[in-house]
Amino acid sequence: MNKFILSAIATTLVASPLIAAAPASAQVRHETTTVRQGPNGRTVVTKKTVVRPTQYRNWRAGQRFDRRYAQDYRVVTTYKNYRLSAPPRGSQWVRSGRDAILINGRGDVVQVRGGAFR
């Protein structure tokens, strides 16, 4: 009976990362759970979590813009404060790190101004 309970607990620990939903944050998490039988007959559970930050992009004109890969993404409405020209109709300026990026209505990068933000 005791072995049955321990194996059920071990199965739950192994299956729980697979059942849990993926985190919505910008970081990628990898979890590893190891269950083994110790020399004295006890079950040993080792859990290891590796967190990797999202890789940000260096944007270039012609690329498809995806805000998940933009560092510190914000829509810039006060473009004159940063010496940016008025965006054409259907386009907008966005911030990715220290760069200002002009995006058209289809989501393509039209222009990149490096170092526009301090």
C-alpha positions in Angstrom: 0.0 0.0 0.0 2.9 2.4 0.9 4.6 1.7 -2.5 1.3 2.4 -4.3 1.0 5.8 -2.6 4.6 6.8 -3.3 4.3 5.8 -6.9 1.1 7.8 -7.3 2.8 10.9 -5.7 5.8 10.4 -8.0 3.5 10.1 -11.1 1.7 13.3 -10.1 5.0 15.2 -9.7 6.2 14.0 -13.1 2.9 14.7 -14.9 2.2 18.1 -13.3 4.6 20.2 -15.5 3.1 18.6 -18.6 -0.5 19.4 -17.5 0.2 23.0 -16.4 -0.4 25.7 -18.9 2.6 27.5 -20.5 3.5 30.8 -18.8 2.3 33.9 -20.5 5.5 35.8 -19.6 8.3 36.6 -22.0 10.6 34.0 -20.5 10.9 30.4 -21.6 10.9 27.9 -18.7 12.2 24.3 -18.9 11.4 22.1 -15.9 12.9 18.7 -15.3 11.7 16.3 -12.6 13.7 13.2 -11.7 12.3 10.5 -9.4 14.5 7.7 -8.3 14.7 5.1 -5.5 17.3 5.9 -2.9 19.7 3.3 -1.3 17.6 3.1 1.9 14.4 2.5 0.0 13.1 6.0 0.1 11.9 7.9 -3.0 14.1 10.9 -3.9 12.5 13.6 -6.1 14.8 16.2 -7.7 13.3 19.2 -9.6 15.3 21.5 -11.8 14.0 24.7 -13.5 15.9 26.6 -16.2 14.7 30.0 -17.2 15.9 31.6 -20.4 15.1 35.2 -21.3 13.5 35.9 -24.6 15.9 36.8 -27.4 15.2 40.3 -28.7 15.7 41.4 -32.3 17.6 44.0 -34.1 14.9 45.3 -36.4 15.5 46.1 -40.1 13.2 47.6 -42.8 11.2 45.0 -44.6 10.9 42.6 -41.7 7.6 41.5 -40.2 7.1 43.2 -36.8 6.1 41.0 -33.9 5.7 42.8 -30.5 6.7 39.6 -28.6 10.3 40.1 -29.8 10.4 43.9 -29.1 12.2 44.9 -25.9 10.2 47.3 -23.8 7.4 47.6 -26.5 5.3 50.8 -26.4 3.3 52.7 -29.0 4.7 56.2 -29.4 2.0 58.9 -29.7 4.2 61.9 -28.9 6.5 61.4 -31.8 7.4 65.1 -32.0 9.0 65.0 -28.6 11.5 62.5 -30.0 12.1 64.3 -33.3 10.2 61.8 -35.3 8.2 62.7 -38.4 4.5 62.2 -38.4 3.6 58.6 -39.4 1.7 58.2 -42.7 -2.0 57.2 -42.5 -2.4 53.7 -41.2 1.2 53.6 -39.7 2.5 54.1 -36.2 5.7 54.6 -34.4 6.6 52.0 -31.7 9.4 51.7 -29.2 11.6 48.6 -29.0 14.4 49.2 -26.5 16.1 52.5 -27.5 15.0 52.2 -31.1 11.9 53.9 -32.7 10.3 51.7 -35.4 7.8 52.8 -38.0 5.2 50.1 -38.7 2.7 50.2 -41.5 -0.9 48.8 -41.3 0.1 45.3 -42.4 2.7 45.0 -39.6 5.8 45.4 -41.7 8.8 47.5 -40.5 9.1 50.6 -42.8 11.9 52.6 -41.0 14.1 52.1 -37.9 15.6 55.0 -36.0 18.3 53.7 -33.7 18.9 55.4 -30.4 15.9 57.6 -30.6 15.2 57.1 -26.9 17.7 57.8 -24.1 
